[in-house]
Amino acid sequence: MVTIKDSVHDHIEVRGVAAALLETDSVQRLRHITQLGTVHLVYPSANHTRFEHSLGVYHLANTALDHLGIDGVQAERLRAAALLHDVGHGPYSHNVEGVIHRHTGKYHDDVHELLATGEVGNVLRESDLDPERIADLVAGNGQYGQLVSGELDVDRMDYLVRDAHHTGVPYGTIDFERLIRELTFVDGELVLAEGNVQTAESLLLARALMNPTVYQHHVARIAKAMLRRGAERLLNRAETTPAELRRMDDHDLLVALRTTPATAELARRLRTRDLYKRAVWAELDAVPEDVVDAGYDTVSELESAVADRAGLSSEAVVVDVPDRPSMTESTSRVMVSGEMRRLGKQSPLVSALRTAGKQQWRLGVYAPSHDTDRVGRAAVDALGLNLDGALVSDVRPGVTATLDEFTGP
């Protein structure tokens, strides 16, 4: 057994197959992948890693297993899956996951080949655990996979509390002990027991408040978009293969960016926090539907169109189109009057939070600070934006924005 002091859960005891997995390269690699990627450029203390988060998920999984009365081989499978659930992450966590997926077809939870081979596969098989079944649990498959990856999973419980702790933002603070204590299975579905609508709402509310304040903060988004741009250039110039990019850690990617002429300037900007600035920050209603739903190739064409109108090279313009607002937590299931109901159908809070999510959505167009004026004007025309719904840098007088849009340096 290994006992580890954790900043969130105090002492975590790691035993059995998890103790052996802890020493593998795949798990130790997570020490060098930051949990929140570029968010540390907004909140300097947000330097926690996927390694400590994985330990937290393992700890909460253990607690849930005890509460649910799951033991034996099934419990060992779930402990292994909890510790290994993030080994498929590429550098900077979710920041370049979209780039990796476009080139490999794999997201971070597609880990079948990673668990089947090498040191991890050997440890699992030595403990009579099938790597294929562990990978299925990581992907959230089956009844018990919901504990690792689902609407009420221990992954979400740990990262909300951990991210709030390390950023100093209190909105992610949730009563995870009660959440775990009220978990139960009904007809193969993981649900919260009777009388816990508000408990489920607390999880949804925490995620909704952390999203604009931390996960989608405009400075973090700008840095994330620049990082994605750099990763794409590495792949397009065959400096790095998609498979190599997927297994890099944060330091590997920064070195690759710094030592490649085509990405050296982007690397310098990221390293020194000399980031692009907002030329446009447009609300959902201000953006044409075809732009909101644009794929990678279309966004690249839009960047070129904006750059051409502004008389700049395409490298000077980044168009950042986030996914449409969604709230997967609203599908959480809660027992109400003896019936299993989806939270979205039971809670009046859900519709209010969905409205808030739409209002918080922003399309961003970024450029070097000395080019934001002309890029903003060019973007309004090239993207067909409705000026009445867009915050555009110095394009029209009297533009206003809510205070949260301007927080952070």
C-alpha positions as CSV (number, residue, x, y, z in Angstrom):
1,M,0.0,0.0,0.0
2,V,1.1,3.6,-0.8
3,T,-0.2,6.6,1.2
4,I,-0.2,9.9,-0.6
5,K,-1.0,13.4,0.9
6,D,-3.4,15.2,-1.4
7,S,-4.3,18.9,-1.3
8,V,-8.1,18.1,-1.6
9,H,-8.8,14.7,-0.1
10,D,-6.0,14.7,2.6
11,H,-4.5,11.2,2.7
12,I,-5.2,8.8,-0.2
13,E,-4.3,5.1,0.2
14,V,-3.4,3.3,-3.0
15,R,-3.3,-0.4,-2.9
16,G,-3.7,-3.6,-5.0
17,V,-3.3,-3.3,-8.8
18,A,-3.6,0.5,-8.5
19,A,-0.3,0.7,-6.5
20,A,1.4,-1.2,-9.2
21,L,-0.1,0.9,-12.0
22,L,1.0,4.1,-10.1
23,E,4.6,3.3,-11.0
24,T,4.1,2.8,-14.8
25,D,5.3,5.4,-17.3
26,S,1.8,6.0,-18.6
27,V,0.6,7.1,-15.1
28,Q,3.8,9.0,-14.2
29,R,3.5,10.9,-17.5
30,L,0.4,12.6,-16.1
31,R,2.6,14.6,-13.7
32,H,3.6,16.6,-16.7
33,I,0.2,17.3,-18.1
34,T,-1.6,20.2,-16.5
35,Q,-5.3,19.7,-15.6
36,L,-6.5,23.0,-16.9
37,G,-4.0,23.7,-19.7
38,T,-3.8,27.4,-20.5
39,V,-6.0,28.5,-17.5
40,H,-2.8,29.0,-15.5
41,L,-2.2,32.2,-17.6
42,V,-5.3,33.6,-15.8
43,Y,-5.1,31.9,-12.4
44,P,-1.4,31.4,-11.7
45,S,-1.9,28.7,-9.0
46,A,-3.8,26.5,-11.4
47,N,-0.8,24.3,-12.0
48,H,-2.3,21.1,-10.8
49,T,-1.9,18.0,-13.0
50,R,-3.7,15.1,-14.4
51,F,-1.7,12.9,-12.0
52,E,-3.2,14.3,-8.8
53,H,-6.6,14.4,-10.4
54,S,-6.3,10.7,-11.3
55,L,-5.4,10.0,-7.7
56,G,-8.5,12.0,-6.6
57,V,-10.8,10.1,-8.9
58,Y,-9.3,6.8,-7.7
59,H,-10.0,7.9,-4.1
60,L,-13.6,8.9,-4.8
61,A,-14.1,5.6,-6.7
62,N,-13.0,3.7,-3.7
63,T,-15.5,5.6,-1.5
64,A,-18.3,4.9,-4.0
65,L,-17.4,1.2,-4.2
66,D,-17.7,0.9,-0.5
67,H,-21.0,2.7,-0.4
68,L,-22.5,0.6,-3.3
69,G,-21.2,-2.7,-1.9
70,I,-19.1,-3.5,-5.0
71,D,-16.2,-5.7,-4.2
72,G,-14.0,-8.5,-5.6
73,V,-12.8,-8.5,-9.2
74,Q,-15.3,-5.9,-10.3
75,A,-14.1,-3.5,-7.7
76,E,-10.5,-4.0,-8.8
77,R,-11.5,-3.3,-12.4
78,L,-13.1,0.0,-11.4
79,R,-10.2,1.1,-9.3
80,A,-7.8,0.4,-12.2
81,A,-10.1,2.3,-14.6
82,A,-10.4,5.3,-12.2
83,L,-6.6,5.6,-11.9
84,L,-6.1,5.1,-15.7
85,H,-9.0,7.2,-16.9
86,D,-6.8,10.1,-18.1
87,V,-3.8,8.2,-19.6
88,G,-5.1,8.9,-23.1
89,H,-4.8,12.7,-22.7
90,G,-2.4,14.6,-25.0
91,P,-0.5,17.7,-24.0
92,Y,-2.4,20.5,-22.2
93,S,-5.3,18.1,-21.7
94,H,-8.4,19.2,-23.6
95,N,-6.6,22.2,-25.3
96,V,-5.4,20.2,-28.3
97,E,-7.7,17.2,-28.1
98,G,-9.7,18.5,-31.1
99,V,-6.5,18.6,-33.2
100,I,-5.5,15.1,-32.1
101,H,-9.0,13.7,-32.8
102,R,-9.1,15.2,-36.4
103,H,-5.8,13.4,-37.2
104,T,-6.3,10.1,-35.3
105,G,-10.0,9.7,-34.8
106,K,-9.4,9.2,-31.0
107,Y,-10.5,11.2,-28.0
108,H,-8.7,10.9,-24.6
109,D,-11.0,8.2,-23.4
110,D,-10.3,5.9,-26.3
111,V,-7.5,4.0,-24.6
112,H,-7.9,0.4,-25.7
113,E,-4.6,0.1,-27.5
114,L,-2.8,2.1,-24.8
115,L,-3.9,-0.3,-22.0
116,A,-3.5,-3.5,-24.0
117,T,0.2,-3.0,-24.7
118,G,3.4,-2.1,-22.8
119,E,3.9,-1.8,-19.0
120,V,0.2,-1.0,-18.2
121,G,-1.0,-4.1,-20.1
122,N,1.5,-6.3,-18.3
123,V,0.5,-5.0,-14.9
124,L,-3.2,-5.5,-15.6
125,R,-2.7,-9.1,-16.9
126,E,-0.5,-10.0,-14.0
127,S,-3.4,-9.1,-11.8
128,D,-5.8,-11.2,-13.9
129,L,-7.5,-8.1,-15.3
130,D,-8.5,-7.9,-18.9
131,P,-7.2,-4.5,-20.4
132,E,-10.1,-4.5,-22.8
133,R,-12.6,-4.5,-20.0
134,I,-10.8,-1.8,-18.2
135,A,-10.7,0.4,-21.3
136,D,-14.5,-0.1,-21.7
137,L,-15.0,1.2,-18.2
138,V,-12.8,4.2,-19.0
139,A,-15.1,4.9,-22.0
140,G,-18.1,4.7,-19.7
141,N,-19.5,1.5,-21.2
142,G,-21.8,-0.8,-19.2
143,Q,-23.5,-0.3,-15.9
144,Y,-20.4,0.2,-13.8
145,G,-18.7,2.4,-16.5
146,Q,-21.1,5.2,-15.4
147,L,-19.2,5.6,-12.2
148,V,-16.0,6.5,-14.1
149,S,-17.5,8.4,-17.1
150,G,-21.1,9.5,-16.8
151,E,-23.4,12.3,-15.7
152,L,-22.8,11.4,-12.0
153,D,-19.2,10.2,-12.3
154,V,-16.5,10.6,-9.7
155,D,-14.3,12.2,-12.4
156,R,-16.6,15.3,-12.5
157,M,-16.9,15.4,-8.7
158,D,-13.1,15.5,-8.3
159,Y,-12.2,18.0,-11.0
160,L,-14.8,20.6,-9.9
161,V,-13.6,20.6,-6.4
162,R,-9.9,20.4,-7.4
163,D,-10.2,23.1,-10.0
164,A,-12.0,25.4,-7.6
165,H,-9.3,24.7,-4.9
166,H,-6.4,25.5,-7.2
167,T,-7.9,28.5,-9.0
168,G,-9.3,30.0,-5.8
169,V,-12.7,30.3,-7.5
170,P,-15.3,29.0,-5.0
171,Y,-18.1,28.1,-7.5
172,G,-16.9,24.6,-8.0
173,T,-17.2,23.6,-4.4
174,I,-19.7,20.8,-4.1
175,D,-20.7,18.3,-1.4
176,F,-19.1,15.3,-3.1
177,E,-19.4,13.2,0.0
178,R,-23.2,13.5,0.0
179,L,-23.3,12.9,-3.8
180,I,-21.5,9.6,-3.4
181,R,-23.5,8.7,-0.3
182,E,-26.8,9.1,-2.3
183,L,-25.7,7.1,-5.4
184,T,-27.6,4.0,-6.2
185,F,-28.3,1.7,-9.2
186,V,-31.9,1.4,-10.5
187,D,-32.5,-0.9,-13.4
188,G,-28.8,-0.7,-14.3
189,E,-28.8,3.1,-14.3
190,L,-26.7,5.2,-11.8
191,V,-29.0,7.6,-10.1
192,L,-29.3,9.7,-7.0
193,A,-31.7,8.3,-4.3
194,E,-35.0,9.8,-3.4
195,G,-35.0,13.4,-2.1
196,N,-31.8,14.5,-3.9
197,V,-33.0,16.9,-6.7
198,Q,-31.1,19.7,-5.0
199,T,-28.0,17.6,-4.6
200,A,-28.1,17.0,-8.4
201,E,-28.7,20.6,-9.0
202,S,-25.6,21.6,-7.0
203,L,-23.4,19.6,-9.4
204,L,-25.1,21.2,-12.4
205,L,-24.8,24.7,-10.9
206,A,-21.2,24.3,-10.0
207,R,-20.3,23.3,-13.6
208,A,-22.4,26.2,-15.0
209,L,-20.7,28.8,-12.8
210,M,-17.1,27.4,-13.4
211,N,-17.6,27.4,-17.1
212,P,-17.4,31.2,-17.9
213,T,-15.2,32.0,-14.9
214,V,-12.6,29.4,-15.4
215,Y,-13.0,26.9,-18.3
216,Q,-14.1,29.5,-20.9
217,H,-12.3,32.6,-19.6
218,H,-11.4,34.7,-22.6
219,V,-7.6,34.8,-21.8
220,A,-7.5,31.0,-21.5
221,R,-9.4,30.7,-24.7
222,I,-7.1,32.9,-26.6
223,A,-4.0,31.0,-25.4
224,K,-5.8,27.7,-26.2
225,A,-6.6,28.8,-29.7
226,M,-2.9,29.8,-30.3
227,L,-1.8,26.5,-28.9
228,R,-4.1,24.6,-31.3
229,R,-2.8,26.7,-34.1
230,G,0.8,25.8,-33.3
231,A,0.0,22.1,-33.0
232,E,-1.7,22.1,-36.4
233,R,1.3,23.7,-38.0
234,L,3.6,21.0,-36.5
235,L,1.4,18.3,-38.0
236,N,0.9,20.1,-41.4
237,R,4.6,20.5,-41.8
238,A,5.3,16.9,-40.9
239,E,7.5,18.1,-38.0
240,T,5.5,15.8,-35.7
241,T,3.2,12.8,-36.4
242,P,-0.3,12.7,-34.9
243,A,0.7,9.6,-32.9
244,E,3.7,11.5,-31.5
245,L,1.6,14.5,-30.6
246,R,-0.9,12.4,-28.8
247,R,1.8,11.0,-26.5
248,M,3.6,14.2,-25.8
249,D,3.4,16.0,-22.5
250,D,3.2,19.7,-22.0
251,H,6.9,20.2,-22.0
252,D,7.4,18.1,-25.1
253,L,4.9,20.2,-27.1
254,L,6.4,23.5,-26.0
255,V,9.9,22.4,-27.0
256,A,8.6,21.2,-30.4
257,L,6.9,24.6,-30.9
258,R,10.0,26.5,-29.8
259,T,12.4,24.5,-32.0
260,T,10.3,24.6,-35.2
261,P,10.8,27.9,-37.2
262,A,7.2,28.0,-38.3
263,T,5.9,27.9,-34.7
264,A,8.7,29.6,-32.8
265,E,6.9,32.9,-32.6
266,L,3.8,31.4,-31.3
267,A,5.8,29.5,-28.7
268,R,7.5,32.8,-27.7
269,R,4.1,34.5,-27.2
270,L,2.8,31.6,-25.1
271,R,5.9,31.4,-23.0
272,T,6.0,35.1,-22.3
273,R,2.2,35.6,-22.2
274,D,2.4,38.0,-25.1
275,L,-1.0,36.8,-26.3
276,Y,-3.2,37.9,-29.2
277,K,-6.1,40.2,-28.2
278,R,-9.8,40.2,-28.9
279,A,-10.7,41.9,-32.1
280,V,-14.3,40.5,-31.9
281,W,-16.2,39.0,-29.1
282,A,-19.7,38.1,-30.4
283,E,-22.7,36.7,-28.8
284,L,-24.6,33.7,-30.2
285,D,-27.4,35.7,-31.7
286,A,-24.9,37.9,-33.6
287,V,-23.3,35.1,-35.5
288,P,-24.8,33.4,-38.6
289,E,-25.8,29.8,-38.1
290,D,-23.4,28.5,-40.7
291,V,-20.5,30.1,-38.8
292,V,-21.7,28.8,-35.4
293,D,-21.7,25.2,-36.9
294,A,-18.5,25.7,-39.0
295,G,-16.0,22.8,-39.1
296,Y,-12.3,23.1,-39.1
297,D,-11.9,23.6,-42.8
298,T,-14.5,26.3,-42.9
299,V,-13.0,28.1,-39.9
300,S,-9.6,28.0,-41.7
301,E,-11.2,29.6,-44.8
302,L,-12.9,32.2,-42.6
303,E,-9.5,33.1,-41.1
304,S,-8.0,33.5,-44.5
305,A,-11.0,35.7,-45.6
306,V,-10.6,38.0,-42.6
307,A,-6.9,38.2,-43.0
308,D,-7.3,39.1,-46.7
309,R,-9.7,41.9,-45.9
310,A,-7.4,43.2,-43.2
311,G,-4.4,43.1,-45.5
312,L,-2.6,40.6,-43.1
313,S,-1.2,37.1,-43.4
314,S,-3.4,34.3,-42.2
315,E,-1.0,33.7,-39.3
316,A,-2.2,37.0,-37.8
317,V,-5.8,36.0,-37.4
318,V,-7.4,33.3,-35.3
319,V,-11.2,32.6,-35.5
320,D,-12.4,30.8,-32.4
321,V,-15.8,29.1,-32.7
322,P,-16.8,27.2,-29.6
323,D,-19.2,24.3,-29.6
324,R,-22.9,25.2,-29.1
325,P,-23.9,25.5,-25.5
326,S,-24.7,22.1,-23.9
327,M,-25.5,20.8,-20.4
328,T,-24.9,17.1,-20.2
329,E,-25.4,17.2,-16.4
330,S,-29.1,17.9,-17.0
331,T,-29.5,14.2,-18.1
332,S,-28.5,13.0,-14.6
333,R,-31.2,10.7,-13.1
334,V,-32.9,11.3,-9.8
335,M,-35.5,9.2,-8.0
336,V,-38.6,11.3,-7.4
337,S,-41.8,9.7,-5.8
338,G,-40.4,6.3,-6.6
339,E,-39.8,7.1,-10.2
340,M,-36.5,7.6,-12.1
341,R,-36.5,11.0,-13.7
342,R,-34.0,13.1,-15.7
343,L,-33.0,16.2,-13.9
344,G,-33.8,18.3,-16.9
345,K,-37.4,17.3,-16.7
346,Q,-37.6,17.7,-12.9
347,S,-35.6,20.9,-12.1
348,P,-36.8,24.4,-13.0
349,L,-33.2,25.5,-12.6
350,V,-32.1,23.7,-15.7
351,S,-33.9,26.0,-18.2
352,A,-32.5,29.0,-16.5
353,L,-29.0,27.6,-16.7
354,R,-29.5,26.7,-20.4
355,T,-30.5,30.3,-21.0
356,A,-27.4,31.5,-19.1
357,G,-25.2,29.2,-21.2
358,K,-26.6,30.7,-24.5
359,Q,-26.0,34.2,-23.2
360,Q,-22.4,33.4,-22.1
361,W,-21.5,31.8,-25.5
362,R,-19.0,34.0,-27.5
363,L,-17.3,33.7,-30.8
364,G,-13.8,35.2,-30.7
365,V,-11.6,36.6,-33.4
366,Y,-8.0,37.3,-32.1
367,A,-5.0,39.1,-33.5
368,P,-1.9,40.8,-32.4
369,S,-2.8,43.9,-30.3
370,H,-1.7,46.4,-32.9
371,D,-3.9,44.8,-35.6
372,T,-7.2,44.3,-33.6
373,D,-8.9,47.4,-35.0
374,R,-8.6,46.4,-38.7
375,V,-9.1,42.7,-38.0
376,G,-12.3,43.5,-36.1
377,R,-13.7,45.5,-39.0
378,A,-12.7,42.9,-41.5
379,A,-14.2,40.1,-39.4
380,V,-17.6,41.8,-39.1
381,D,-17.8,41.8,-42.9
382,A,-16.2,38.5,-43.7
383,L,-18.3,36.6,-41.0
384,G,-21.5,38.4,-41.6
385,L,-21.8,39.4,-38.0
386,N,-24.8,41.4,-36.6
387,L,-23.2,44.4,-35.0
388,D,-26.0,44.9,-32.5
389,G,-25.0,41.6,-30.8
390,A,-21.2,41.8,-31.1
391,L,-18.4,43.4,-29.0
392,V,-16.0,44.6,-31.6
393,S,-12.7,46.3,-30.8
394,D,-13.1,50.0,-31.7
395,V,-15.4,49.2,-34.7
396,R,-18.3,51.2,-33.5
397,P,-18.7,53.8,-30.8
398,G,-20.4,53.0,-27.5
399,V,-19.9,49.3,-27.5
400,T,-20.7,47.9,-24.1
401,A,-20.1,44.6,-22.5
402,T,-20.7,43.0,-19.1
403,L,-18.1,43.2,-16.5
404,D,-17.1,39.5,-16.6
405,E,-16.1,39.9,-20.2
406,F,-13.2,42.1,-19.2
407,T,-11.9,40.3,-16.1
408,G,-8.4,39.1,-16.0
409,P,-5.3,40.8,-17.3
